[in-house]
Amino acid sequence: MSQNYAAEKKYKRWIYEAYIQRKFNKSSIAAGVFSSPYTQETPKSIDQISYSRSLAPEYVPYYISGLKYNRTLNSSWNLSLFVMNGWQKMDYAQFTPSFGSLLEFKRDRWKFNWSTYLGRETTIQTRMFSEWNMQYAYRKWIFQSCFFVGTQGINFSRNWGQLNGQVAYSFSDKMRWYSRVEYFMDPSSIQIASKHLASESLGVLYAINDVMNIGTEFRCFHSEKKAFEPYHFLFFQLKF
């Protein structure tokens, strides 16, 4: 997370969200810093299926700054439009206008999101990005998946993308098992140093109470640089 804020001034690195908003009947408009509309994961791991974050949210903006327009279309559909200061930037000294959108669908056990981004990365390169994610909950099971593709460069010749799937099963109100598989492809090394990166993870979580969890997770990475790179976590989570 600190790497995503590295380009910001020190006093801005603690900001998660900070904005002013004007609400209307079925819509609102806001200005400031917003949490990322991309992927279903957030920096708060206690609100996610897995303890560790997947590769997907690490290579999209953690936050965006600018203007946000939101409108509730009906009971299932919601639309947000953004005018942003670049891919991930709070400093307006070098303002680079970019545009984004988020279309959300929720009904019964299903959730679908589609988000987009369009903006200049350099004076001669425009970045285009599109991301889809879904969630399905059935009894004690939760399934999630996220897919995105991005392109930039002259004639949009530099491309990257990723796909992941996660599943969780609740043994009880306090104990949950979860697993994830993912794959990231980046032949031009725009986002990651490796051209191909994959990982699998498996974990168990126990809720001590409504705001505290403990657990353990095993995760392994694979790339052309390292065929087998395992990690093991023992973790404690606090909800705030």
C-alpha positions as semicolon CSV with decimal commas, in nm:
position;residue;x (nm);y (nm);z (nm)
1;M;0,000;0,000;0,000
2;S;0,283;0,242;0,085
3;Q;0,423;0,193;-0,265
4;N;0,099;0,325;-0,416
5;Y;0,130;0,647;-0,212
6;A;0,507;0,687;-0,267
7;A;0,466;0,969;-0,521
8;E;0,249;1,177;-0,284
9;K;0,370;1,425;-0,025
10;K;0,406;1,273;0,322
11;Y;0,105;1,451;0,473
12;K;-0,120;1,310;0,197
13;R;-0,018;0,946;0,236
14;W;-0,263;0,881;0,519
15;I;-0,568;0,988;0,315
16;Y;-0,809;0,707;0,229
17;E;-1,107;0,923;0,131
18;A;-1,165;1,297;0,172
19;Y;-1,437;1,475;-0,027
20;I;-1,733;1,711;-0,019
21;Q;-2,065;1,602;-0,164
22;R;-2,399;1,745;-0,270
23;K;-2,690;1,502;-0,281
24;F;-3,001;1,527;-0,493
25;N;-3,302;1,298;-0,533
26;K;-3,144;1,001;-0,711
27;S;-2,800;1,143;-0,777
28;S;-2,502;1,317;-0,616
29;I;-2,190;1,508;-0,716
30;A;-1,869;1,515;-0,514
31;A;-1,515;1,655;-0,531
32;G;-1,205;1,527;-0,353
33;V;-1,019;1,199;-0,305
34;F;-1,212;0,872;-0,345
35;S;-1,132;0,507;-0,283
36;S;-1,071;0,305;-0,596
37;P;-1,370;0,208;-0,812
38;Y;-1,158;-0,068;-0,969
39;T;-1,184;-0,435;-0,859
40;Q;-1,397;-0,551;-0,565
41;E;-1,106;-0,542;-0,318
42;T;-1,013;-0,253;-0,088
43;P;-0,712;-0,182;0,140
44;K;-0,922;-0,311;0,435
45;S;-0,840;-0,682;0,430
46;I;-1,093;-0,761;0,704
47;D;-1,372;-0,679;0,456
48;Q;-1,236;-0,915;0,189
49;I;-1,260;-1,290;0,129
50;S;-0,883;-1,341;0,162
51;Y;-0,634;-1,193;0,406
52;S;-0,382;-1,102;0,136
53;R;-0,483;-0,887;-0,158
54;S;-0,480;-1,036;-0,505
55;L;-0,256;-0,900;-0,781
56;A;-0,554;-0,721;-0,941
57;P;-0,599;-0,429;-0,695
58;E;-0,224;-0,378;-0,662
59;Y;-0,199;-0,266;-1,026
60;V;-0,499;-0,036;-1,050
61;P;-0,536;0,300;-0,869
62;Y;-0,568;0,267;-0,490
63;Y;-0,740;0,604;-0,497
64;I;-0,852;0,868;-0,745
65;S;-0,888;1,244;-0,709
66;G;-1,122;1,479;-0,895
67;L;-1,498;1,490;-0,954
68;K;-1,751;1,211;-0,913
69;Y;-2,110;1,201;-1,037
70;N;-2,331;0,918;-0,911
71;R;-2,684;0,825;-1,013
72;T;-2,913;0,545;-0,893
73;L;-3,082;0,414;-1,208
74;N;-3,318;0,172;-1,032
75;S;-3,315;-0,081;-0,747
76;S;-3,049;-0,294;-0,921
77;W;-2,836;-0,053;-1,125
78;N;-2,605;0,229;-1,019
79;L;-2,378;0,448;-1,237
80;S;-2,076;0,659;-1,139
81;L;-1,879;0,888;-1,373
82;F;-1,539;1,037;-1,288
83;V;-1,319;1,323;-1,409
84;M;-0,982;1,241;-1,253
85;N;-0,634;1,380;-1,211
86;G;-0,453;1,096;-1,384
87;W;-0,419;0,729;-1,298
88;Q;-0,345;0,780;-0,927
89;K;-0,243;1,129;-0,826
90;M;-0,344;1,396;-0,573
91;D;-0,092;1,659;-0,687
92;Y;-0,262;1,906;-0,922
93;A;0,060;2,093;-1,013
94;Q;0,071;1,885;-1,332
95;F;-0,297;1,819;-1,393
96;T;-0,363;1,541;-1,646
97;P;-0,739;1,506;-1,707
98;S;-0,860;1,146;-1,723
99;F;-1,205;0,991;-1,732
100;G;-1,357;0,685;-1,571
101;S;-1,683;0,507;-1,506
102;L;-1,833;0,241;-1,282
103;L;-2,154;0,052;-1,357
104;E;-2,286;-0,160;-1,068
105;F;-2,553;-0,429;-1,064
106;K;-2,689;-0,597;-0,748
107;R;-2,976;-0,844;-0,730
108;D;-3,039;-1,127;-0,486
109;R;-2,714;-1,327;-0,456
110;W;-2,540;-1,159;-0,753
111;K;-2,313;-0,855;-0,786
112;F;-2,155;-0,735;-1,111
113;N;-1,928;-0,431;-1,167
114;W;-1,782;-0,287;-1,486
115;S;-1,530;-0,003;-1,462
116;T;-1,329;0,188;-1,725
117;Y;-1,042;0,438;-1,747
118;L;-0,919;0,666;-2,027
119;G;-0,631;0,911;-1,986
120;R;-0,284;1,020;-2,097
121;E;0,018;0,864;-1,931
122;T;0,268;1,072;-2,132
123;T;0,235;1,340;-2,399
124;I;0,226;1,071;-2,667
125;Q;0,068;0,776;-2,486
126;T;-0,297;0,728;-2,396
127;R;-0,398;0,454;-2,153
128;M;-0,723;0,262;-2,189
129;F;-0,838;0,020;-1,922
130;S;-1,149;-0,192;-1,863
131;E;-1,226;-0,413;-1,563
132;W;-1,507;-0,655;-1,477
133;N;-1,575;-0,830;-1,146
134;M;-1,854;-1,044;-1,002
135;Q;-1,966;-1,207;-0,680
136;Y;-2,214;-1,485;-0,613
137;A;-2,319;-1,591;-0,262
138;Y;-2,504;-1,918;-0,197
139;R;-2,569;-2,044;0,155
140;K;-2,222;-2,086;0,311
141;W;-2,034;-2,026;-0,015
142;I;-1,902;-1,702;-0,171
143;F;-1,749;-1,692;-0,519
144;Q;-1,564;-1,392;-0,664
145;S;-1,382;-1,326;-0,989
146;C;-1,208;-1,027;-1,149
147;F;-1,079;-0,972;-1,501
148;F;-0,917;-0,666;-1,656
149;V;-0,723;-0,559;-1,965
150;G;-0,520;-0,244;-2,026
151;T;-0,341;-0,096;-2,324
152;Q;-0,125;0,206;-2,402
153;G;0,157;0,320;-2,629
154;I;0,177;0,409;-2,995
155;N;-0,108;0,231;-3,174
156;F;-0,191;0,076;-2,834
157;S;0,084;-0,180;-2,884
158;R;0,163;-0,238;-2,514
159;N;-0,097;-0,451;-2,336
160;W;-0,147;-0,624;-2,003
161;G;-0,422;-0,812;-1,822
162;Q;-0,513;-1,039;-1,536
163;L;-0,774;-1,293;-1,426
164;N;-0,847;-1,429;-1,079
165;G;-1,100;-1,642;-0,897
166;Q;-1,169;-1,671;-0,524
167;V;-1,392;-1,895;-0,315
168;A;-1,478;-1,900;0,056
169;Y;-1,674;-2,146;0,268
170;S;-1,802;-2,067;0,620
171;F;-1,788;-2,365;0,854
172;S;-1,970;-2,155;1,115
173;D;-2,040;-1,792;1,201
174;K;-1,681;-1,764;1,326
175;M;-1,467;-1,985;1,104
176;R;-1,404;-1,958;0,728
177;W;-1,185;-2,132;0,470
178;Y;-1,080;-1,951;0,152
179;S;-0,872;-2,004;-0,160
180;R;-0,763;-1,805;-0,467
181;V;-0,592;-1,860;-0,803
182;E;-0,474;-1,577;-1,030
183;Y;-0,271;-1,502;-1,340
184;F;-0,116;-1,172;-1,459
185;M;0,023;-1,123;-1,811
186;D;0,237;-0,819;-1,896
187;P;0,464;-0,881;-2,201
188;S;0,585;-0,517;-2,208
189;S;0,646;-0,503;-1,829
190;I;0,431;-0,192;-1,787
191;Q;0,289;-0,291;-1,449
192;I;0,507;-0,579;-1,327
193;A;0,871;-0,676;-1,381
194;S;0,780;-1,028;-1,495
195;K;0,609;-1,098;-1,824
196;H;0,395;-1,365;-1,658
197;L;0,306;-1,401;-1,289
198;A;0,070;-1,648;-1,123
199;S;-0,017;-1,733;-0,764
200;E;-0,232;-1,962;-0,552
201;S;-0,334;-1,912;-0,192
202;L;-0,515;-2,106;0,079
203;G;-0,616;-1,981;0,422
204;V;-0,828;-2,023;0,734
205;L;-0,979;-1,738;0,936
206;Y;-1,138;-1,733;1,281
207;A;-1,346;-1,439;1,408
208;I;-1,274;-1,369;1,775
209;N;-1,557;-1,113;1,782
210;D;-1,725;-0,865;1,547
211;V;-1,409;-0,653;1,503
212;M;-1,116;-0,895;1,545
213;N;-0,999;-1,191;1,335
214;I;-0,700;-1,424;1,348
215;G;-0,586;-1,673;1,087
216;T;-0,318;-1,823;0,868
217;E;-0,256;-1,819;0,492
218;F;-0,020;-1,997;0,253
219;R;0,057;-1,827;-0,078
220;C;0,287;-1,924;-0,363
221;F;0,402;-1,720;-0,667
222;H;0,528;-1,848;-1,004
223;S;0,704;-1,651;-1,279
224;E;0,971;-1,695;-1,545
225;K;1,220;-1,552;-1,293
226;K;1,120;-1,777;-1,001
227;A;0,933;-2,099;-1,061
228;F;0,836;-2,143;-0,694
229;E;0,820;-1,859;-0,438
230;P;0,618;-1,959;-0,128
231;Y;0,504;-1,742;0,163
232;H;0,325;-1,820;0,487
233;F;0,133;-1,567;0,702
234;L;-0,001;-1,569;1,055
235;F;-0,228;-1,266;1,082
236;F;-0,442;-1,058;1,313
237;Q;-0,709;-0,825;1,175
238;L;-0,884;-0,533;1,344
239;K;-1,192;-0,368;1,196
240;F;-1,216;0,011;1,222
